């Protein structure tokens, strides 16, 4: 007979795998539609006399947006499950509803913003709308399905006390926050401002002066997601996957009477280790690629 702890750890590994795939898809979806931290520069470009062909659907940030998509999908899935539908069918249909909402949001947000910028001579390219929205919906569907799925596993199998829609809301906000921080380091610093020295920061006089030429023709959201799929997306998926896996790991390993304190202590130890590793990577990067600009000019040392 299989040891129950092995089965439990397999379930934990499954949640981590789903979170990894969902996190990567979430970041890449936001890169197609430019709903990320750097989106303010895309919004500002037309006003600074830099018309462009980059899709931009940012009205809210990624965290509240993905909280909405995932919670809406989870509500539909919960209703279908209550009616006796199969789990896979309910999760798939619920995620489809969330992805369709995302697509509607993308169209209205992009077209509304572009129309409001007509005074700045920013055209509305209908071929961009037709070309980008399917990619946004496809990436969004994968992200929402994975997030709602591991939320369901936590609720139905791991015995989490929160209902499925609330869990999906929390993890959707978490996925959006990680994608809006971890993944956007690559997208913002290396993709939109390749004409600026890396690590120098953005001078106010360069605001809106985004790189508008792609590898072939004018740059668009497809070019951005192509670049981010090599680093920004996978790193975002890894960050979300580790968050879900390590959190469920400590609560799965330390079970039983008075074991909750060991789970809390294990969580604190994991956080400290991650902080130390982050510091080590930053210092090693500075030493390998040279000091920052202000340090060369006599600023604060590392």
N, C-alpha and C positions, 0 to 999 in steps of 0.2 A: 504493500500500500504506500502511495506517495505521501511523504511528509507534508502536513498542511502548510508549514512555513515555506516550503518550496513552491507550492501553488500560490501562496500569497505573494511571494517575491516575483513570480511570473506575472501576476496581475499588475504589480507595481512597475515592472519592466514594460508591460504593455502600455500603461498610462504615460510613461516617459517617452516611449517611441511615438505614440500619437501626438504628444505635446511637441516633440522635436519636428515632426512633419508639419503640424499646424503652425508652429512659430515661424518656420521658414516661409510657408505659403503666405502667412499674414504680412510679413515684411515685404515680400516680393509684390503682393497685391498693392500695398501702399506705395511702392516704388513706381508701378505702372501708372497709378493715378496721382502721384505726388501728394499724398495725404500724410506728410511726415514733418519732422522738425524743419527741414530746409524749405518747406512749401512756401514760407513767407517770402523767400527770395523769388520764387516763381511768380507769386502774386504781384510782387513789386516790380518785376522786370518790365512789363508793359508801361508802367507809369514812369520808368526811368528811360523810356525810349528804346527798349530792347524787346520788340515783339518776338514771339517764339512759337514753337509747335510742341510744347510739353503739356500733356494733359494735367489738369489741376482740379481736384474735387474736394479740396480741404475747406470745410466749414467748421467742423469740430476736429479735435485731435483724435488720434487713433484709439486711445483708451475708451472714451465714452462711446465712440462709434462701434467698436467691436463688442463692447458690453451690450449694446442694443441689438446687433445682429445675432449674437450668441443667445441672449435671453429670449429674443423673439423665436428663434429656431427651437429652443428648449421648450417653450410654451406649446408650440405646435406639436412637438414630439411627445410631450407629456399628455396632451389631450388624446392623441392617437393611441398611446400606450394604454390610457384609461379605457379606451374603446375596444381593447383587445388586439390591436395590431401587433405585428412582430416587431422586435426591437430594431433590427437592421432597417426595416422599411420605415418605421417611425423616425429614426434618426436621419435617414437619407432624405425623406420628404421635408422634415423640419429644417434641415440644412439648406435644402433647395429654396425654401421660402425666405430664409435669411439671405441667401445669395441674390435672390431676385430683388429684395429690398435694397441690398447694397448696390445693385446695378441701377435701380431707379434713382437712388441717391446720387450716384456718380454722374448720371446724365443731367439731372436737374442742377446739381452743384456746379459742374463744369460749364454748362451752357449759360446758367444764370450769372456766374462770375464773369465769363467772357463778354456777355452782353453788357454788363455794367462797366466794362472797360473799353467800350467802343470809342469813347472820347480820346483814348490813348492809341487808337489805330491798331488795336489787337484783333485780328480776324478770328472768326469762329470757323474752324476747319471741320466740316462734317465727316470727311474721311477719317479724321482722328477719332471722332466719336464712335463711328462704326467699327473702327479697327481696335480701339482700346477697351471698350466696354466688355466685349466677350472675354478678353484676357483678365479683366478685373473680376468679373463674375466667376470665372474658372478658378482663379487663385483664391478668391474669397470663399467659394464653396468648399475647397479642400481645407482651408483654415477653420471655417465654422464647423464642418463635419468632425474634424479631429478634436476640436475643443469641446463640443457638445458630447462626443463619444466618451472621452475620458472623464467628463463630468458625470455622465451616466454611470460609468464604472464605479466612480467614487460613491455615488448615491446608492446604487442598487446592489453592488457586490461588496464594496468595502465598508458599507454601513455608515456613510457620512450623514450627520443629522440634518443638514440643509437640503431643501428640495432641489430638484434638477434645475429649474429656471434660475434660482438664486446662485447655485454653483456655477452655472454657465455665465451668468452676469459677472461674477467675481473673476473667473478665469479669463473671460473675454477682455475685461479691463486690464488684467495682468498681462495678457498677450499683447494688447495694444501698447501698453506702457513699455514693455521690453522692446518691441519693434520700433517704438518711437525714440528709443535711447541707444540700444545696442546696435541695431542695424543701420541707423541713420548716420553713425560716425563715418561709415564708408561712403554712403550716398551723398551726404552733405559736404564733407571735406575733400573727397577725392573725385567726385563725379561732376557736381555742378560748378566747382571752381578749380578746374584743372589748370586754369590760366594764372593761378596764384600759388606762391610757394607753400608747400605743405607745412602745417603747424604754425603759420604766421598769424592766423586770425583773419578776420574780415574787416578791412578798413571801411568806414562809413561811406567813403566816396565810391566804393566798389559795389554798394548795395544794388541788387537787381541785375548786376552785370554777369549773368550766368553764361556758361558755355552753351552756345546754341548750335554748334556744328557737330554732327555725329560722324561715325566712321564712314558712312555713305550718305551724303546729303545732310539735311537739317536734323538735329537731334529731336527725339521725341521720347515718350514714356517707355516704349519698347526697348530703346537703346539703354535707358536707365536700368530696367529690370534685367537686361542681358548682362550688364556689368555687375549688378548687385547679386545676381544668382551665384557668382563665383566666391563671394565672401560675406557680404552683409546679410543675405538670407540665411545661409547655413549657420552663421554665428548666432543669429537671433533664434533659430530653431534649437541650437545647442543650449542657449541660455534658458529658454522656456522649458526644454526637456529636462535639464538638470534641476531646475526649480521644482518641477512636479515630481520628478523621481526622488530627489533627496528628501523632500518634505514627506512623501508617502513612505519612503524607506525607514525613516526614523520612527514614525508612528506604527509601522508594521513590525519592526524588529523589537521595539520596546512595548510590549503589551502585557496585560495582567495587572495584579494588585501593586500599587505604588510604583508602577513603571513609567507613569506619565512624566515624572520629574526627570528620569533618565532621557526621555525623548526631548524634553525642553533643553536639557544640558547638551545633548548631542546636536540639536539645532544651533545653539550658540557657538559650539565648537566649529561647526561647518561654516558659519558666517565669519568667524575670526580667520579661519584658514583661507577662505576666499578673499578676504581683505588683504591678507599678507601676500597671496599670490598675485593679486591685482597690482599691489605696490611693486612687487618684484618685476613684473612684466613692464610696468611704466618706466622704472629706473633703467632696466636693461635696454628698452627702446631708446631712451635718451642717450645712453652711452654709445649705442650702436649707430645712431643716425645724427648725432650731434645735438648741441643744446638748442633750446628754443631761442627765438630772436631776442627777447628781452634779457635772456641770460647772457648773450654775447655782448649786450650793451651795458652790462653792469647791473642787471636786475637781480631779483631774489634768486639764490642758488637752489638747486634741486633738493 
